[in-house]
């Protein structure tokens, strides 16, 4: 079954029809003020004829809206043909009305007959109907363009959601591999108590992180709490070699961030700073809110340059690339992402995102 060519509502159609035929009535009525002695009779006949013209315009609308699979040129030809046929029907009705209501119909000071009225209307009115068709097609094109834009926005949203899910799920296997490897090491070294604590900490972390939807935005304070759970697991491995400092400015703790956006950054700091150093390493998570933006930073005072090695493809490491792409999907050009070694040692990763607060 063919779908209608038009999604234009009846409101715009009524306005277009009423506006066009009212303009026609006003134009010809004002012209006849100076030419016709029976001005009021002609105005009345013209008013009734224009009501018929409006009804015929609606009939053209019913025809055109069914041509869903036609090319524009074909629809335009159909519109012109329908305009001619409608003009002929209009001319017959107009001729009858003028001969009945205003029999002494005068054009340029001369009386004309029914057939002369018929010929005159048949020649002039097709362009009125065709102008109506052009107005309708313009409305239809604008409406279809708007519908296509809405569909495109919906598809882009679905694509962004799918990509965000993919990036979010990418975090878990990487993290689980490292954690399970650490538990395996503890079991092999017969440190059952530490291994048990680590398993319990892992279960709490997974319960806190996996219950959230991949595309969900969470308050920054909750995101930092999840990182506390993660670092609690890692402290079972490194003990006093790992220290966490949280510096969250008041007013920033309730700003929304993509869930687990800090996870790859903290994990990189553990992997390339804490694990590579024999000295205590401090990981600092900080947040500063400035007007409409929030600046988040994860830094460490470990070895520095080795904290974020490039990927084999020559780009960012897996964790940093994951974060960069998630920020791009979530915020586009409204987000900034930078990383690099600190002058005095260590590594810093920073991002700036729009400040949005949850309820």
FIVEXLO-162565 format. One record per residue (C-alpha): x, y, z; residue in three letters; residue number from 1. Coordinates in steps of 0.5 Angstrom, whole numbers, plus 500, padded with zeros to 3 digits. Layout:
<votis>
voti px->X, py->Y, pz->Z, aa->ALA, i->NUM;
...
</votis>
This chain:
<votis>
voti px->500, py->500, pz->500, aa->UNK, i->1;
voti px->503, py->507, pz->498, aa->UNK, i->2;
voti px->504, py->512, pz->503, aa->UNK, i->3;
voti px->502, py->519, pz->503, aa->UNK, i->4;
voti px->507, py->524, pz->499, aa->UNK, i->5;
voti px->505, py->529, pz->504, aa->UNK, i->6;
voti px->505, py->529, pz->512, aa->UNK, i->7;
voti px->503, py->536, pz->512, aa->UNK, i->8;
voti px->497, py->537, pz->517, aa->UNK, i->9;
voti px->491, py->540, pz->515, aa->UNK, i->10;
voti px->492, py->547, pz->519, aa->UNK, i->11;
voti px->497, py->549, pz->514, aa->UNK, i->12;
voti px->493, py->547, pz->508, aa->UNK, i->13;
voti px->487, py->551, pz->511, aa->UNK, i->14;
voti px->491, py->557, pz->511, aa->UNK, i->15;
voti px->494, py->556, pz->505, aa->UNK, i->16;
voti px->487, py->555, pz->501, aa->UNK, i->17;
voti px->484, py->561, pz->505, aa->UNK, i->18;
voti px->490, py->566, pz->504, aa->UNK, i->19;
voti px->490, py->564, pz->496, aa->UNK, i->20;
voti px->483, py->565, pz->495, aa->UNK, i->21;
voti px->481, py->570, pz->499, aa->UNK, i->22;
voti px->487, py->574, pz->496, aa->UNK, i->23;
voti px->484, py->573, pz->489, aa->UNK, i->24;
voti px->477, py->575, pz->492, aa->UNK, i->25;
voti px->480, py->581, pz->494, aa->UNK, i->26;
voti px->484, py->583, pz->488, aa->UNK, i->27;
voti px->478, py->582, pz->483, aa->UNK, i->28;
voti px->473, py->585, pz->487, aa->UNK, i->29;
voti px->477, py->591, pz->488, aa->UNK, i->30;
voti px->478, py->591, pz->481, aa->UNK, i->31;
voti px->471, py->591, pz->479, aa->UNK, i->32;
voti px->469, py->597, pz->484, aa->UNK, i->33;
voti px->471, py->602, pz->478, aa->UNK, i->34;
voti px->469, py->597, pz->472, aa->UNK, i->35;
voti px->462, py->594, pz->474, aa->UNK, i->36;
voti px->456, py->598, pz->476, aa->UNK, i->37;
voti px->453, py->591, pz->479, aa->UNK, i->38;
voti px->459, py->591, pz->484, aa->UNK, i->39;
voti px->455, py->588, pz->490, aa->UNK, i->40;
voti px->452, py->582, pz->486, aa->UNK, i->41;
voti px->459, py->581, pz->482, aa->UNK, i->42;
voti px->462, py->580, pz->489, aa->UNK, i->43;
voti px->457, py->575, pz->492, aa->UNK, i->44;
voti px->458, py->571, pz->486, aa->UNK, i->45;
voti px->465, py->571, pz->486, aa->UNK, i->46;
voti px->465, py->569, pz->493, aa->UNK, i->47;
voti px->461, py->563, pz->492, aa->UNK, i->48;
voti px->465, py->561, pz->486, aa->UNK, i->49;
voti px->472, py->562, pz->490, aa->UNK, i->50;
voti px->469, py->557, pz->496, aa->UNK, i->51;
voti px->468, py->552, pz->490, aa->UNK, i->52;
voti px->475, py->554, pz->488, aa->UNK, i->53;
voti px->477, py->552, pz->495, aa->UNK, i->54;
voti px->474, py->546, pz->495, aa->UNK, i->55;
voti px->477, py->544, pz->488, aa->UNK, i->56;
voti px->484, py->546, pz->491, aa->UNK, i->57;
voti px->482, py->541, pz->497, aa->UNK, i->58;
voti px->481, py->535, pz->492, aa->UNK, i->59;
voti px->487, py->537, pz->488, aa->UNK, i->60;
voti px->491, py->536, pz->495, aa->UNK, i->61;
voti px->487, py->529, pz->496, aa->UNK, i->62;
voti px->490, py->527, pz->489, aa->UNK, i->63;
voti px->497, py->530, pz->490, aa->UNK, i->64;
voti px->498, py->527, pz->497, aa->UNK, i->65;
voti px->497, py->520, pz->494, aa->UNK, i->66;
voti px->503, py->520, pz->490, aa->UNK, i->67;
voti px->508, py->518, pz->495, aa->UNK, i->68;
voti px->513, py->514, pz->490, aa->UNK, i->69;
voti px->513, py->519, pz->484, aa->UNK, i->70;
voti px->518, py->523, pz->482, aa->UNK, i->71;
voti px->518, py->531, pz->483, aa->UNK, i->72;
voti px->517, py->532, pz->475, aa->UNK, i->73;
voti px->511, py->527, pz->475, aa->UNK, i->74;
voti px->508, py->530, pz->481, aa->UNK, i->75;
voti px->509, py->537, pz->478, aa->UNK, i->76;
voti px->506, py->535, pz->471, aa->UNK, i->77;
voti px->500, py->532, pz->475, aa->UNK, i->78;
voti px->499, py->538, pz->479, aa->UNK, i->79;
voti px->499, py->542, pz->472, aa->UNK, i->80;
voti px->494, py->537, pz->469, aa->UNK, i->81;
voti px->489, py->537, pz->476, aa->UNK, i->82;
voti px->490, py->545, pz->476, aa->UNK, i->83;
voti px->487, py->545, pz->468, aa->UNK, i->84;
voti px->481, py->540, pz->470, aa->UNK, i->85;
voti px->480, py->544, pz->476, aa->UNK, i->86;
voti px->480, py->551, pz->473, aa->UNK, i->87;
voti px->475, py->548, pz->468, aa->UNK, i->88;
voti px->470, py->546, pz->473, aa->UNK, i->89;
voti px->471, py->552, pz->477, aa->UNK, i->90;
voti px->469, py->556, pz->470, aa->UNK, i->91;
voti px->463, py->552, pz->469, aa->UNK, i->92;
voti px->460, py->554, pz->476, aa->UNK, i->93;
voti px->463, py->561, pz->476, aa->UNK, i->94;
voti px->459, py->562, pz->469, aa->UNK, i->95;
voti px->453, py->559, pz->472, aa->UNK, i->96;
voti px->453, py->564, pz->479, aa->UNK, i->97;
voti px->455, py->570, pz->475, aa->UNK, i->98;
voti px->449, py->569, pz->470, aa->UNK, i->99;
voti px->444, py->567, pz->476, aa->UNK, i->100;
voti px->447, py->573, pz->481, aa->UNK, i->101;
voti px->450, py->578, pz->477, aa->UNK, i->102;
voti px->447, py->577, pz->470, aa->UNK, i->103;
voti px->449, py->584, pz->467, aa->UNK, i->104;
voti px->457, py->582, pz->468, aa->UNK, i->105;
voti px->461, py->587, pz->465, aa->UNK, i->106;
voti px->469, py->587, pz->464, aa->UNK, i->107;
voti px->472, py->593, pz->462, aa->UNK, i->108;
voti px->465, py->597, pz->461, aa->UNK, i->109;
voti px->462, py->591, pz->456, aa->UNK, i->110;
voti px->457, py->586, pz->458, aa->UNK, i->111;
voti px->459, py->579, pz->457, aa->UNK, i->112;
voti px->455, py->572, pz->456, aa->UNK, i->113;
voti px->456, py->566, pz->460, aa->UNK, i->114;
voti px->460, py->563, pz->455, aa->UNK, i->115;
voti px->465, py->569, pz->455, aa->UNK, i->116;
voti px->465, py->568, pz->462, aa->UNK, i->117;
voti px->467, py->561, pz->462, aa->UNK, i->118;
voti px->472, py->562, pz->457, aa->UNK, i->119;
voti px->475, py->568, pz->461, aa->UNK, i->120;
voti px->475, py->563, pz->467, aa->UNK, i->121;
voti px->478, py->557, pz->464, aa->UNK, i->122;
voti px->484, py->561, pz->461, aa->UNK, i->123;
voti px->486, py->565, pz->468, aa->UNK, i->124;
voti px->484, py->561, pz->474, aa->UNK, i->125;
voti px->489, py->555, pz->472, aa->UNK, i->126;
voti px->494, py->559, pz->474, aa->UNK, i->127;
voti px->491, py->560, pz->481, aa->UNK, i->128;
voti px->490, py->553, pz->482, aa->UNK, i->129;
voti px->497, py->552, pz->480, aa->UNK, i->130;
voti px->500, py->557, pz->485, aa->UNK, i->131;
voti px->496, py->553, pz->490, aa->UNK, i->132;
voti px->500, py->547, pz->488, aa->UNK, i->133;
voti px->506, py->550, pz->488, aa->UNK, i->134;
voti px->505, py->553, pz->495, aa->UNK, i->135;
voti px->503, py->546, pz->497, aa->UNK, i->136;
voti px->509, py->542, pz->494, aa->UNK, i->137;
voti px->513, py->547, pz->498, aa->UNK, i->138;
voti px->510, py->546, pz->504, aa->UNK, i->139;
voti px->511, py->538, pz->503, aa->UNK, i->140;
voti px->518, py->539, pz->501, aa->UNK, i->141;
voti px->519, py->543, pz->508, aa->UNK, i->142;
voti px->516, py->538, pz->512, aa->UNK, i->143;
voti px->519, py->532, pz->509, aa->UNK, i->144;
voti px->526, py->536, pz->510, aa->UNK, i->145;
voti px->524, py->537, pz->517, aa->UNK, i->146;
voti px->522, py->529, pz->518, aa->UNK, i->147;
voti px->529, py->527, pz->515, aa->UNK, i->148;
voti px->533, py->532, pz->519, aa->UNK, i->149;
voti px->529, py->529, pz->525, aa->UNK, i->150;
voti px->530, py->522, pz->523, aa->UNK, i->151;
voti px->538, py->523, pz->522, aa->UNK, i->152;
voti px->538, py->526, pz->529, aa->UNK, i->153;
voti px->535, py->520, pz->531, aa->UNK, i->154;
voti px->540, py->515, pz->527, aa->UNK, i->155;
voti px->546, py->519, pz->530, aa->UNK, i->156;
voti px->543, py->519, pz->537, aa->UNK, i->157;
voti px->542, py->511, pz->536, aa->UNK, i->158;
voti px->549, py->511, pz->533, aa->UNK, i->159;
voti px->552, py->515, pz->539, aa->UNK, i->160;
voti px->549, py->511, pz->544, aa->UNK, i->161;
voti px->551, py->504, pz->540, aa->UNK, i->162;
voti px->558, py->507, pz->540, aa->UNK, i->163;
voti px->558, py->509, pz->547, aa->UNK, i->164;
voti px->556, py->502, pz->549, aa->UNK, i->165;
voti px->562, py->499, pz->546, aa->UNK, i->166;
voti px->567, py->504, pz->549, aa->UNK, i->167;
voti px->564, py->503, pz->556, aa->UNK, i->168;
voti px->564, py->495, pz->555, aa->UNK, i->169;
voti px->571, py->495, pz->553, aa->UNK, i->170;
voti px->573, py->497, pz->560, aa->UNK, i->171;
voti px->571, py->491, pz->564, aa->UNK, i->172;
voti px->575, py->486, pz->560, aa->UNK, i->173;
voti px->581, py->490, pz->561, aa->UNK, i->174;
voti px->580, py->491, pz->568, aa->UNK, i->175;
voti px->578, py->484, pz->570, aa->UNK, i->176;
voti px->584, py->481, pz->566, aa->UNK, i->177;
voti px->588, py->485, pz->571, aa->UNK, i->178;
voti px->584, py->484, pz->577, aa->UNK, i->179;
voti px->584, py->476, pz->576, aa->UNK, i->180;
voti px->591, py->476, pz->574, aa->UNK, i->181;
voti px->593, py->479, pz->581, aa->UNK, i->182;
voti px->588, py->474, pz->585, aa->UNK, i->183;
voti px->591, py->468, pz->581, aa->UNK, i->184;
voti px->598, py->471, pz->584, aa->UNK, i->185;
voti px->596, py->472, pz->591, aa->UNK, i->186;
voti px->593, py->465, pz->591, aa->UNK, i->187;
voti px->599, py->462, pz->588, aa->UNK, i->188;
voti px->603, py->465, pz->593, aa->UNK, i->189;
voti px->598, py->462, pz->598, aa->UNK, i->190;
voti px->596, py->469, pz->601, aa->UNK, i->191;
voti px->589, py->466, pz->601, aa->UNK, i->192;
voti px->586, py->472, pz->606, aa->UNK, i->193;
voti px->589, py->477, pz->601, aa->UNK, i->194;
voti px->586, py->474, pz->595, aa->UNK, i->195;
voti px->579, py->473, pz->599, aa->UNK, i->196;
voti px->579, py->481, pz->601, aa->UNK, i->197;
voti px->580, py->482, pz->593, aa->UNK, i->198;
voti px->575, py->478, pz->591, aa->UNK, i->199;
voti px->570, py->481, pz->596, aa->UNK, i->200;
voti px->572, py->488, pz->594, aa->UNK, i->201;
voti px->572, py->486, pz->586, aa->UNK, i->202;
voti px->564, py->484, pz->587, aa->UNK, i->203;
voti px->563, py->490, pz->591, aa->UNK, i->204;
voti px->566, py->494, pz->585, aa->UNK, i->205;
voti px->562, py->490, pz->580, aa->UNK, i->206;
voti px->556, py->491, pz->583, aa->UNK, i->207;
voti px->557, py->499, pz->584, aa->UNK, i->208;
voti px->559, py->499, pz->576, aa->UNK, i->209;
voti px->555, py->494, pz->572, aa->UNK, i->210;
voti px->548, py->496, pz->575, aa->UNK, i->211;
voti px->549, py->503, pz->571, aa->UNK, i->212;
voti px->547, py->503, pz->564, aa->UNK, i->213;
voti px->553, py->504, pz->559, aa->UNK, i->214;
voti px->550, py->511, pz->557, aa->UNK, i->215;
voti px->548, py->513, pz->564, aa->UNK, i->216;
voti px->551, py->520, pz->566, aa->UNK, i->217;
voti px->553, py->520, pz->574, aa->UNK, i->218;
voti px->554, py->525, pz->579, aa->UNK, i->219;
voti px->562, py->526, pz->580, aa->UNK, i->220;
voti px->562, py->524, pz->587, aa->UNK, i->221;
voti px->559, py->517, pz->585, aa->UNK, i->222;
voti px->564, py->516, pz->580, aa->UNK, i->223;
voti px->570, py->518, pz->585, aa->UNK, i->224;
voti px->567, py->513, pz->590, aa->UNK, i->225;
voti px->567, py->507, pz->584, aa->UNK, i->226;
voti px->574, py->509, pz->583, aa->UNK, i->227;
voti px->575, py->508, pz->591, aa->UNK, i->228;
voti px->573, py->501, pz->590, aa->UNK, i->229;
voti px->577, py->500, pz->585, aa->UNK, i->230;
voti px->583, py->503, pz->588, aa->UNK, i->231;
voti px->581, py->499, pz->594, aa->UNK, i->232;
voti px->582, py->492, pz->590, aa->UNK, i->233;
voti px->589, py->495, pz->588, aa->UNK, i->234;
voti px->591, py->497, pz->595, aa->UNK, i->235;
voti px->591, py->489, pz->596, aa->UNK, i->236;
voti px->596, py->488, pz->591, aa->UNK, i->237;
voti px->601, py->494, pz->592, aa->UNK, i->238;
voti px->599, py->496, pz->600, aa->UNK, i->239;
voti px->603, py->503, pz->602, aa->UNK, i->240;
voti px->606, py->504, pz->595, aa->UNK, i->241;
voti px->599, py->506, pz->593, aa->UNK, i->242;
voti px->596, py->513, pz->596, aa->UNK, i->243;
voti px->590, py->516, pz->593, aa->UNK, i->244;
voti px->588, py->524, pz->594, aa->UNK, i->245;
voti px->581, py->527, pz->592, aa->UNK, i->246;
voti px->581, py->534, pz->591, aa->UNK, i->247;
voti px->574, py->536, pz->589, aa->UNK, i->248;
voti px->572, py->543, pz->589, aa->UNK, i->249;
voti px->565, py->545, pz->592, aa->UNK, i->250;
voti px->560, py->545, pz->587, aa->UNK, i->251;
voti px->563, py->540, pz->582, aa->UNK, i->252;
voti px->561, py->534, pz->586, aa->UNK, i->253;
voti px->554, py->534, pz->583, aa->UNK, i->254;
voti px->556, py->535, pz->576, aa->UNK, i->255;
voti px->554, py->529, pz->571, aa->UNK, i->256;
voti px->560, py->525, pz->568, aa->UNK, i->257;
voti px->559, py->519, pz->563, aa->UNK, i->258;
voti px->560, py->513, pz->568, aa->UNK, i->259;
voti px->567, py->510, pz->569, aa->UNK, i->260;
voti px->570, py->516, pz->565, aa->UNK, i->261;
voti px->575, py->516, pz->570, aa->UNK, i->262;
voti px->576, py->508, pz->570, aa->UNK, i->263;
voti px->581, py->508, pz->565, aa->UNK, i->264;
voti px->585, py->514, pz->567, aa->UNK, i->265;
voti px->586, py->511, pz->574, aa->UNK, i->266;
voti px->588, py->504, pz->571, aa->UNK, i->267;
voti px->593, py->507, pz->567, aa->UNK, i->268;
voti px->596, py->511, pz->573, aa->UNK, i->269;
voti px->596, py->504, pz->577, aa->UNK, i->270;
voti px->599, py->500, pz->571, aa->UNK, i->271;
voti px->604, py->505, pz->569, aa->UNK, i->272;
voti px->606, py->509, pz->575, aa->UNK, i->273;
voti px->605, py->505, pz->581, aa->UNK, i->274;
voti px->607, py->498, pz->578, aa->UNK, i->275;
voti px->613, py->501, pz->575, aa->UNK, i->276;
voti px->615, py->504, pz->581, aa->UNK, i->277;
voti px->619, py->501, pz->588, aa->UNK, i->278;
voti px->617, py->508, pz->591, aa->UNK, i->279;
voti px->610, py->510, pz->594, aa->UNK, i->280;
voti px->606, py->513, pz->588, aa->UNK, i->281;
voti px->600, py->518, pz->590, aa->UNK, i->282;
voti px->594, py->518, pz->585, aa->UNK, i->283;
voti px->590, py->525, pz->585, aa->UNK, i->284;
voti px->583, py->526, pz->582, aa->UNK, i->285;
voti px->581, py->533, pz->582, aa->UNK, i->286;
voti px->576, py->537, pz->580, aa->UNK, i->287;
voti px->575, py->545, pz->579, aa->UNK, i->288;
voti px->568, py->548, pz->576, aa->UNK, i->289;
voti px->569, py->554, pz->573, aa->UNK, i->290;
voti px->562, py->558, pz->570, aa->UNK, i->291;
voti px->559, py->553, pz->565, aa->UNK, i->292;
voti px->565, py->548, pz->565, aa->UNK, i->293;
voti px->568, py->543, pz->570, aa->UNK, i->294;
voti px->576, py->541, pz->569, aa->UNK, i->295;
voti px->577, py->534, pz->571, aa->UNK, i->296;
voti px->584, py->531, pz->572, aa->UNK, i->297;
voti px->588, py->525, pz->574, aa->UNK, i->298;
voti px->595, py->525, pz->575, aa->UNK, i->299;
voti px->601, py->521, pz->579, aa->UNK, i->300;
voti px->608, py->522, pz->581, aa->UNK, i->301;
voti px->610, py->516, pz->578, aa->UNK, i->302;
voti px->616, py->515, pz->573, aa->UNK, i->303;
voti px->612, py->520, pz->568, aa->UNK, i->304;
voti px->613, py->518, pz->561, aa->UNK, i->305;
voti px->612, py->511, pz->561, aa->UNK, i->306;
voti px->605, py->512, pz->564, aa->UNK, i->307;
voti px->601, py->512, pz->557, aa->UNK, i->308;
voti px->605, py->509, pz->552, aa->UNK, i->309;
voti px->603, py->510, pz->545, aa->UNK, i->310;
voti px->599, py->504, pz->542, aa->UNK, i->311;
voti px->602, py->500, pz->536, aa->UNK, i->312;
voti px->598, py->504, pz->531, aa->UNK, i->313;
voti px->601, py->510, pz->533, aa->UNK, i->314;
voti px->595, py->513, pz->537, aa->UNK, i->315;
voti px->594, py->514, pz->544, aa->UNK, i->316;
voti px->594, py->508, pz->549, aa->UNK, i->317;
voti px->587, py->504, pz->549, aa->UNK, i->318;
voti px->585, py->507, pz->556, aa->UNK, i->319;
voti px->586, py->514, pz->553, aa->UNK, i->320;
voti px->583, py->513, pz->546, aa->UNK, i->321;
voti px->577, py->510, pz->550, aa->UNK, i->322;
voti px->576, py->516, pz->554, aa->UNK, i->323;
voti px->578, py->521, pz->548, aa->UNK, i->324;
voti px->572, py->517, pz->544, aa->UNK, i->325;
voti px->567, py->517, pz->549, aa->UNK, i->326;
voti px->568, py->525, pz->551, aa->UNK, i->327;
voti px->567, py->526, pz->543, aa->UNK, i->328;
voti px->561, py->522, pz->543, aa->UNK, i->329;
voti px->558, py->525, pz->549, aa->UNK, i->330;
voti px->560, py->532, pz->548, aa->UNK, i->331;
voti px->563, py->533, pz->541, aa->UNK, i->332;
voti px->567, py->540, pz->540, aa->UNK, i->333;
voti px->564, py->542, pz->547, aa->UNK, i->334;
voti px->570, py->537, pz->551, aa->UNK, i->335;
voti px->577, py->538, pz->551, aa->UNK, i->336;
voti px->582, py->532, pz->553, aa->UNK, i->337;
voti px->589, py->533, pz->554, aa->UNK, i->338;
voti px->595, py->529, pz->557, aa->UNK, i->339;
voti px->602, py->529, pz->558, aa->UNK, i->340;
voti px->608, py->528, pz->563, aa->UNK, i->341;
voti px->609, py->533, pz->568, aa->UNK, i->342;
voti px->615, py->537, pz->569, aa->UNK, i->343;
voti px->617, py->535, pz->575, aa->UNK, i->344;
voti px->616, py->527, pz->574, aa->UNK, i->345;
voti px->609, py->524, pz->574, aa->UNK, i->346;
voti px->603, py->524, pz->568, aa->UNK, i->347;
voti px->597, py->528, pz->568, aa->UNK, i->348;
voti px->591, py->527, pz->564, aa->UNK, i->349;
voti px->586, py->532, pz->564, aa->UNK, i->350;
voti px->579, py->534, pz->561, aa->UNK, i->351;
voti px->574, py->539, pz->560, aa->UNK, i->352;
voti px->567, py->538, pz->560, aa->UNK, i->353;
voti px->560, py->542, pz->560, aa->UNK, i->354;
voti px->558, py->543, pz->567, aa->UNK, i->355;
voti px->551, py->539, pz->568, aa->UNK, i->356;
voti px->548, py->538, pz->574, aa->UNK, i->357;
voti px->543, py->532, pz->576, aa->UNK, i->358;
voti px->536, py->532, pz->579, aa->UNK, i->359;
</votis>
